[in-house]
Amino acid sequence: MIECSKLTVNFGNGEGIRNITTRFYEGDFTLLLGPTGCGKSTLMRVMYMDILPSKGYISIRNWDSRKISKRQILKLRRGIGIIFQDFRLIENLSVFENVALPLIMTGHSRKSILERVSVILDEVGLLETWRQKAGSLSGGEKQRVAIARAIVKKPFLVLADEPTGNLDPEAANTVFELLKKINALGTSVIMATHNYTLIEDTDYRRIYMENGSLVDL
Ligand SMILES: Nc1ncnc2c1ncn2[C@@H]1O[C@H](COP(=O)(O)OP(=O)(O)OP(=O)(O)O)[C@@H](O)[C@H]1O
């Protein structure tokens, strides 16, 4: 699904990622591990082509960073759901509106939005909160809204960048279980995390990074 070849992002200050060659497979749950600043977020940003490589390339399904246009980047992003550590919700909008936003922006009908958002909110266990302002929720609930927003358009890939970093262990577990469920239903998931306790019992593929490079173990 994703092929990285000699992938390099150079921020001009000596930081970034260097010479990454690997593949990510369709349907997998992949864990991206490594210390702060090792390049996990940068690698994820390249995956949704928020940054383009300085050298080497990344190809995702049929999109290749060497020849992708701006319009095609928007198309690629429609197939990718993104979850951040800090939730990035619009706090003064309701839970429903936050999740509906990606569908509103792509011109779905009111009826299909109502149906789809209700189903998704039910899946993440937040149907009853649909009217509440996102800003009034707990951290764990906010992250579940962010997950709902990420999957509402049925992406082929979910990128979760430290999704449990701001959560207590119980909320972190709930979020991880949800991501596992999403993966079990067929969506590929790539999750960057520092939370080794959370993942210790899983046999998902682990990719380790250090100083912008992959570590061979
Ligand atoms: N836009 C940028 N401009 C300059 N340097 C950057 C930029 N973004 C990231 N960096 C640097 O590149 C390196 C990799 O950062 P990145 O955020 O990818 O690491 P990370 O592994 O995700 O860290 P964390 O676990 O703390 O999120 C770091 O040294 C960081 O300071």
Ligand as a Chemical Component Dictionary entry (heavy atoms), coordinates in Angstrom:
data_LIG
# 
_chem_comp.id                   LIG 
_chem_comp.type                 NON-POLYMER 
_chem_comp.pdbx_formal_charge   0 
_chem_comp.three_letter_code    LIG 
# 
loop_
_chem_comp_atom.comp_id 
_chem_comp_atom.atom_id 
_chem_comp_atom.alt_atom_id 
_chem_comp_atom.type_symbol 
_chem_comp_atom.charge 
_chem_comp_atom.model_Cartn_x 
_chem_comp_atom.model_Cartn_y 
_chem_comp_atom.model_Cartn_z 
_chem_comp_atom.pdbx_ordinal 
LIG N1  N1  N 0 8.769  22.029 10.381 1  
LIG C1  C1  C 0 9.946  21.737 10.925 2  
LIG N2  N2  N 0 11.022 22.536 10.764 3  
LIG C2  C2  C 0 12.223 22.239 11.301 4  
LIG N3  N3  N 0 12.465 21.112 12.048 5  
LIG C3  C3  C 0 11.434 20.292 12.244 6  
LIG C4  C4  C 0 10.120 20.547 11.704 7  
LIG N4  N4  N 0 9.294  19.531 12.091 8  
LIG C5  C5  C 0 10.047 18.685 12.822 9  
LIG N5  N5  N 0 11.324 19.120 12.921 10 
LIG C6  C6  C 0 12.435 18.435 13.603 11 
LIG O1  O1  O 0 12.612 17.164 12.968 12 
LIG C7  C7  C 0 12.857 16.143 13.944 13 
LIG C8  C8  C 0 11.774 15.079 13.869 14 
LIG O2  O2  O 0 10.558 15.631 14.394 15 
LIG P1  P1  P 0 9.218  14.798 14.528 16 
LIG O3  O3  O 0 8.169  15.732 15.019 17 
LIG O4  O4  O 0 8.958  14.090 13.260 18 
LIG O5  O5  O 0 9.601  13.724 15.660 19 
LIG P2  P2  P 0 8.660  12.732 16.474 20 
LIG O6  O6  O 0 9.356  11.424 16.504 21 
LIG O7  O7  O 0 7.299  12.749 15.906 22 
LIG O8  O8  O 0 8.654  13.376 17.915 23 
LIG P3  P3  P 0 7.514  13.294 19.038 24 
LIG O9  O9  O 0 7.499  11.882 19.481 25 
LIG O10 O10 O 0 7.996  14.243 20.067 26 
LIG O11 O11 O 0 6.244  13.737 18.374 27 
LIG C9  C9  C 0 12.911 16.843 15.284 28 
LIG O12 O12 O 0 14.244 17.115 15.584 29 
LIG C10 C10 C 0 12.134 18.124 15.051 30 
LIG O13 O13 O 0 12.566 19.153 15.913 31 
# 
loop_
_chem_comp_bond.comp_id 
_chem_comp_bond.atom_id_1 
_chem_comp_bond.atom_id_2 
_chem_comp_bond.value_order 
_chem_comp_bond.pdbx_ordinal 
LIG N1  C1  SING 1  
LIG C1  N2  SING 2  
LIG C1  C4  DOUB 3  
LIG N2  C2  DOUB 4  
LIG C2  N3  SING 5  
LIG N3  C3  DOUB 6  
LIG C3  C4  SING 7  
LIG C3  N5  SING 8  
LIG C4  N4  SING 9  
LIG N4  C5  DOUB 10 
LIG C5  N5  SING 11 
LIG N5  C6  SING 12 
LIG C6  O1  SING 13 
LIG C6  C10 SING 14 
LIG O1  C7  SING 15 
LIG C7  C8  SING 16 
LIG C7  C9  SING 17 
LIG C8  O2  SING 18 
LIG O2  P1  SING 19 
LIG P1  O3  DOUB 20 
LIG P1  O4  SING 21 
LIG P1  O5  SING 22 
LIG O5  P2  SING 23 
LIG P2  O6  DOUB 24 
LIG P2  O7  SING 25 
LIG P2  O8  SING 26 
LIG O8  P3  SING 27 
LIG P3  O9  DOUB 28 
LIG P3  O10 SING 29 
LIG P3  O11 SING 30 
LIG C9  O12 SING 31 
LIG C9  C10 SING 32 
LIG C10 O13 SING 33 
# 
